[in-house]
Structures are given as structure tokens and as C-alpha cells.
Amino acid sequence: MSTVFNFTFVPWFRSVAPYIHKFRNQVFVIGLTGEGIEAGKLASIAQDIAMIQAMGVKIVLVHGFRPQVNEQLRLRGHAAQTSHGMRITDTVALDCAQEAAGQLRYEIEAAFSQGLPNTPMAGARVRVISGNFITARPVGLIDGVDFMHSGLVRKVDTEGIQRSLELGALVLISPFGFSPTGEAFNLGMEDVATSVATALQSDKLIFLTEVPGIRVDANDAESDIDTELPLADAKRLVASLPPATQPTDPAFYLTHCIRACEGGVERSHIIPFALDGSLLLEIYVHDGIGTMVVDEKLESMREATIDDVSGILTVIEPFEKDGTLVKRDRTEIERDAGLYSIIEHDGVIFGCAALYPYPEERTGEMAALTVLPDTQSQGDGERLLKRIEARARAQGLQSIFVLTTRTQHWFLKRGFVQVNADWLPEARKRKYNWDRKSLVLMKKLT
């Protein structure tokens, strides 16, 4: 049993460790809906947030309270009123909102005071700081509708929040704001979280919501979740959808994610509170489980540097072990790092290829073309091939070649032809392993 555990734990931890390192000292703003708290998810979410903070992430938590306010109104026999997707906050609704906010703040602080039960961190309490960080202004009248005590964020006390974060505290913000004259306004959690994330220029804005994310087909409730949505595509999608009036409408949270990205927040996420551990899965697993809106694709292709050697080794080692690639030691890759092109996603390398030129023969060898198994069949191998071809043309080479024992069909489909080993440049022919009997495939560059 322990051996099986080791084989599952070690690869998992190796895949997670780069994200733990990357996110240390970053600022995440998390918007938790009141529906999530009503559904009884607060305890588990608080534990996950405590773990994330323990790994060095600075957390600002903004809570919502829609269902809690509605319940207070129901108990008073007062109907909830909404318009244009916002609550109309009369005097009674304002009292209910203040009461609900006070109760929820107490519950959230209590949840973080428990540490991590049944773990070595059981006694590690999370210090929570809250305060009047938000200055608000009234919504006013829209299309003749008076929103009364409903407001919008006017200003965020970034200095106060940052000072609290530097003390190692979690900053808790309720959806309330005050005018310079002391008037209270009921705010939307989404507006507050987006405004705070933009003002802080946070690294992430994460909405823990009642929806699983944005589906590939927004009109099909059974279609897959779109795990990464470029900003331009998100804007086109929102433009094609009817205006959002309910939180479950596809455009509701997406509109706020777009606003955050346009305001300088690189990554905004929509994830479900219903899935246990959704925060951890979204942050520390490569593809996540919800929808991430990004200003541009996080995937990039570039030439490698010496700092990328460990990542390259991680990619190629499994293929060296099964014999697909010839083994290369670290010293060789460090020496030749500049010959490699890599594909990385959010700082993690998952594909590489190298070009070894033979300028006198006007050809070059493409070596170590590799893509991690989890991301194969997505066209990245072909993108690396085109990158190597472009590098070869830039160096005045007229052809490239590969040596392979198992993947010849992939190359043949992409314009390579088989040639005799005697075709190889003399310097490469001297290093050819005649016992391995690798096929030599060549492609002319036009």
C-alpha cells in the first residue's frame, strides 16, 4: 500500500510544487457568494483558504449575502426588490443587510479561528482583519428606478489592505461601503471583489459561485467547461448573450471577470463552491476545474535559457526511460540550452525541441521533440516543429532531419521522407548509433 501511495504522491507533489513556489507572496482576491455559505460550505472553504495562505499567498476574502438578506426580509414580511440585476435597498432592506453582514462576519471569523482540524496545523489560526476599506457612492436612479441605499464602489483603501496583508492577516471585506458623510450603502459582492482586485492589481480574482464556470456552448447546460477563455473571446461571448439579471446567467460573473482583466488583473476565475476542494484544484492543478479569463493566452513559445534546464529535464525524462529518446545528461542540456525551443503555460514547461545546426551541409537536426502526455493531441508538437523550421530557415538551412525509432509515422505525415543514414552530415554520422538503428527522416525547407 505504501509503495502505491509513493507512486501517486511523488508525481502529484512534483506537479504541484512549481505552483506553490510561483504563488508565494502573490495576492488573491476571493469572492465567496452567500449561497456558498448557505449551502454549508464555509468550513471546508475556510480550511482550503487557510492552507493556501499557509503556502505564502496573501488573501483578501469578500463575502456575499444575497440569500441571508432575503431570509431576513422574509422574516420581517418584507418583499425583496430587484431591478437591472441589482437589489433595491430601502430602509428595511438596509437594516436586514447590516444584520446579515454582522452575522456572516462572525461566522467567517469563527471558521478561520479553528485552524486546520485533525492536521499538524490544527493550532495555526488565521488572523482576520476587517474594516471600512470601501468608500461608496449611490447607484441613484436608473430608468426611473430609485435604488435608494444600494451603492457602487467609489474608492478602495489599498494602503490599509496592503498593510494588513503585510502583517500576515487575511483581510475580510463585507459588501458594504460608506460615503464621506457616513451614509451606508449596500453593495454587490461582485462589484466589491472586482474593484478591490483592480485597485490592488492582484494576481488573481476568484469567484466561488453557484455555477461551475462558463460552458463551451453557453446555451447548452451539458457542454464542457471552457477552462481558459481569452479576454477577447470573453467579450465576444458576453456581447452575444442577453443582459444578466440573475447570478446563474452566463454573463453575470463573466462581466466582472472581463472588467477585472481590463483593469490589470491578469487572471480571473469562476469556480463552483459545490465541488469540495475547488479552490485547490483551480489554483494548483494545471488545467483547473472552472473557467479562467485571461488578458491573453498564458501559453507561450520561446527559446530556452539556462533557467529552463530543470523544466526541460522534467519533460524529456519519461521518454528517455521508455527508450523513445536517447538519454541526455544535465550538463549537455545546460551547454545546449539556447538550442531548445519550449512551450510553457503559466510558467510550467510542457513541451520542447532542439535544433542542432550543421551549417556547412545547410541542414540541422531536430532533437528531443517532446510534449507531456497530459497535453498531447492539442497540436503543440506541430507548433514546436514549425518553430524549429522557422529557426532553421533563419540560419539559412535548407533542410532538417530527425532520428527516430518509434515516431516515424508522425513525421512522415508532416512532410518528412526517409533517407539512408549515409545521408547524415559527417559530424553527425560519426555519432550515429548503428546498434540503435534509428530511422533518419529528412524534410526540405521551402
N, C-alpha and C positions, 0 to 999 in steps of 0.2 A: 504493500500500500504506500509506504513512504517513497519507494522508487517511482511509482506512478505520480505521486504528488510532486516530486522533484522535477520530473519531466514536464509537468504542466506549469509549475510555479516559476521555474527559472526563465523559460521563454517569455512568460507573461511579464515578469518583473523587468526583464531586459527591454521589452517593448514599451513599458510604462515609464521607465527611468528617464528617458530623454524629455518627456513632458513635465515630469516633476522638476527637473533642472530648468527647463525653459520658463516655467510659470513662476518660479520663485521670485518674490518681490513684485510681481505684477499685481494690478488692481482689477478685480472683477466686481461688477455691479450685478446683483441678482434680484430680479423682480419675482416675488412669490405671491401668487394670487390668493385671495381669501378663500376661494373654492378649494385650493390645496389644503389649507388649514382646516376647513370644514370637513374635508374628506378624511381627516385623521392622519395626515402625512407629516405633520410638523416634527414629531420626534425623530423619525428616520432622516428627514431632510436636514434637521439641525445636526445630527451626528455626522452626516456627509460633509456639511459645511465646516464643521469643527475639524474634520480630517484634512480637508483642503487647506484650511488656514494653518494647520499644524505643519503642512508641507511648504509653508512660506508665502502663500497667496494672501493678499490684503483684500478683505471682503467688505463691501457695502451691501446691506440687505434692505430692500424696500418691500414692505408688505402691502397687500391689498386687503379690502374688507367689504367687497360688494355683498356677499350673502349675509355677513354679520349685520350690516346696516339694514338690509331688507328684513332680517328677523326682528331687529329692534323696532322697525316701523310696524311690522305685523303685530307685535305685542302691544303697541300703542293704538292699533286700529287705524293707522295712517297709511295711505297708499303710496307706494314708491312711484316716482315720476321720472321719466327719462325722455330725452329728445336728442337727435343728432348723435346718438351713441354715447351720450353723457347723462349723468344724473342731474336732475333739477333739485337743488338743495335749498329747501325752505327752512324756516327756523326749527321746525320739528326734526327734519332730516339732519340738520347740522348737529342738534343735540344727540341724535342717535349715532351719528358718525363719530362724535367725540367719545361717546361711551364705548362704542365698539373698538375704537383705536386704543383706548386705555386698557381694555380687557385683553386685546391681542398683544399689546406690548408686554403686558405682564406674562402672558403665556409663552411668548417667544423668549423673553429673558429667562424664564424658568427652564425652558427646554435647553438653553445653552449653559445653564448652571449645572447640568447633570454630567458634563464631560462626556466620555465615551464608555458607557456601561459595559462591563464584562471584557474590558481590554486593559492592557498596561497603562492606557491613558485615562483610566476611569476618574482620576483625580485632577485631570487637566481641564480646568474650567475656562470657558471663553469669556473674556471681559467684553461686555456690551456697553457701548456709549451711544446715547441718542440725544437729540436736542433740536433747537429751532434752526435747522440748517437751510430751510427753504423760505424764500420770500415769494409771496404770491400776488396775483392780480385777479380781478373778477373776470369771468367769462363774459358777463354782460348780456346783451340781447343779441340773439341770432334768429333771423327770420321772424322777428316779433316775439320770440320766446325769451322770457326773463329767467336766467339760470340762477339768479339770486346769490346764494352763498357758494356756488360752485366756482372754482378758480383754475388758473393755469400757473405754471411755474414762471416766475419773473426773474429770479436770481438764485444761484446756489452758492452757499458759503463753502467754497472749495478749500480755503485755508483752514477752516475749522475741521472739515472732514479729513483732510490730509494730516493735520496734526494728530487727530485721534488715531488714524491708521498707523502713523509712525510710533505711537505708544503701544502698538501691538493689539489694539482693540478691534472688535467688529463694530462697524457703525450701523445702527438700526435707524431707519427713517420711515415714519408713518406718512400716509398720503394727506398731509395737512400742511398748509402754509399760512403765513401771516403777512399782512400788509405793514408798511412802515408805521401805520397808525394803530396797529394791534388788532385789526379785524381778522377773524379766522376764516379760512376758505377750505372747503372740501375739494381735494384734488384727485385725479386719476392716478393709480399706481403706475400705469404705463408711461404717463407723461413725466412723473417724478423720476422714475428709473432712467428713462431716456435722457432727461435733462441733466441728471447727476452724472451719468456715464459720459455725456458730451462735455460737460464742464470739467470733469476730472481727466478727460482724454483717457478713459480707462482702456485696458487691453481687451476686455470682453464685457458685453452686456448679455445677460442670460435671463430669459423669461421662463419660469416654471409654470406651465399653464395647463388648462383642461384639454388642449388639443395636442396631438402627437408631433406636430410640425406642419410643414407645407407639403402637400402631396404633388407628385409629378403632374397629375391631372387634378387641378383644384376642384373640378366638378365631379370627380369620382372618389367617393369615400373609401374605396377599396384599393386605390392605386398606391404605389410605393411612396415612401417619404423621400423628398428631394433633400439629400444630406448636405449639399453645398450649392448655394444659389448666389451667383454673382449679382452685384448691385444692379447692373443694367437690366438683367433678366427679372429681378425682383420688381423693379419699377414698371417694366412692361406688363408683368403679371397683375400688379395692383391696378394699373390703368384699364385692364380688361375685365376686372371684377366689379360688381356693384359695391357702392359705399358700405363699409362695415358698420352695422348697428349693434351687433352682439359680439361678445368675446370669442364665440365659436366660429364667427365668419372668417374665412381665409385671410382677408385683408386686414383684420383687426390688429394683430400683433406685428404682422409683416410691415405695416405702415410705420410703426415705431422703430423697427429694425432698420428700415431704409433711412429714416431721419437720423438715427444714431450713426450709421455708416457715412452719411453725407456730412455729419458733424465731426468726423475724425475718429470714430470708434471702428477699428479695423474689422472686428468680428462681433456679430450679434446672433444670438441663438434662440430658437423656440423649441422647448423640450417638454415632455409630459411629466407632470407630477405623479401620475398614476403608476408609472413604472418605477419600482424600487431601485434606487441607485442611479437614476437617470443623470444626475449631475456628474457623478464619477465616470459614467460611460461616455458622456458627451465630451468631457474635458480630457480624459486620459486614454481613450481608445481612438485609434487613428481615424476611423470613419464616423464615429459618434453614433447617436441614435435619433437625433432630431434634425432640425434644419438650421444650417449656419449661413447667414447672409454676409458676404464679404465684398469689400470695395473692388477687389479684383481677385482673380484666381490665386489661391495660396500655392498652387503648384507652379514650380518654375524650373527651367532647364538652364544650366550654366556650366562653365568649366570648373573643375575641381581645384582645390588648394590643399596644402598640407594638412589643414584642419579637418578635411573631409576624409582622411585616410581610414579612421575607425569606422565611419559610416559605410565606406566602400567595402571594407572587410566584412562587415555585418551582412551586406547584400550578397557577396560572392561566396562566402564560406560554405553555405549549404550545398552549393552547386559544385564546389571543389570536392566536398566529401562524397557526393554520389558519382563523381567522375565526369560530370558534364563539362567542367572547366579544369584546365591544368592549374595545379596549385601555385600560388604566388605568395612569397613571404612579404611581411610588412615592409621590410627595407626596400624591396623592389617597388612596391606601390608608392612609398614615400618619395623615392627617387623619380618616379614617373607620374606623380600626381597631376601635373599640368597637362598630361596627355589624355586625361579622363574627362568625359562629359558626364554630368549627373542630373537626375531628376529628383527634386525634393518637394515635399509637401509639408507646409507648416514647420519647416526646419528639420524634417526627417527624410533622409536619403532612402529612396526605394527603387532606384534604377541607375545603371551606369554602363558606360562603354568607353574603350580607349582606342586611340589612333596612334599606331607606331609607323611613322613615315619612312619610306626608303626613297629619298628624293632623286637619287641617281637613276633609279629604274622607273621613276614617275608613278610609283604606286605606294600603298600603305596598308598595313594590317589592322583590321578592326578586331579588337580582342576584348574578352570579358564582357560581352553584351549580356546584361543580366537585369531582370526585373523581379522583385519579390513576388512569391507565389500569390499572395493575397490581392495583388493589384494587376495580375496578368490578365490578358484578354481585354484590355482597355486601350490598346493602341500605343502604349508607351514604348514598347520595343521598336515599333516602326518610327516613332518620333526620335528615338536615340539614333537609329540608323540614318535618318535624314540629317541629323545634327553632325554625325561623323562624315557623311558625304559632303556636307557644306564645308566642314573644316578641311577636308581633303582637297576640295576644289580651290579653297582659299590659298592652299600651299602649292598650287599648280600641279597636283597629282591627277593622273588620267584614269586611275582605277583604284579599287580597294579589294582586299581579299580577306577571307576568314578561313580558319582551320576548325573543323568540327567533326565529331563522331556521332552525334545524336540529333542535331537540329537542322540537317541539311535541307529538309523539305521547306522549312520556314524561309530559308534564304533563297531557295530555288524559286519560290513563289514571288519573290521580290527582285527578280532580275539577275540573280547570280547564276553563273554556269560553272560546271565542274571542269577543272583543269588538272593536268598532271603535276605532281609535286616538283618535277624538274622545272616547272614554270616559275617557281618561287625565286625572289631575289637571292643572290648568292649568300649574303649575310644571314638571311632567314633560313636558307636551305641547310646551312651548317648547324643550325639549332633544331632542325626538324627531327622529331622523334619517330623514327621509322617503325619502331615496335608498336606505337600507339595507332599507327595507320590512319591518321586523321585525313578526312577529305579536304581538298583545297578547292574553295569556291571563290570565283572572281566576278566582279561587276565593273563594267566600264562606266565611267562618269561622262555624261554628255554636257 
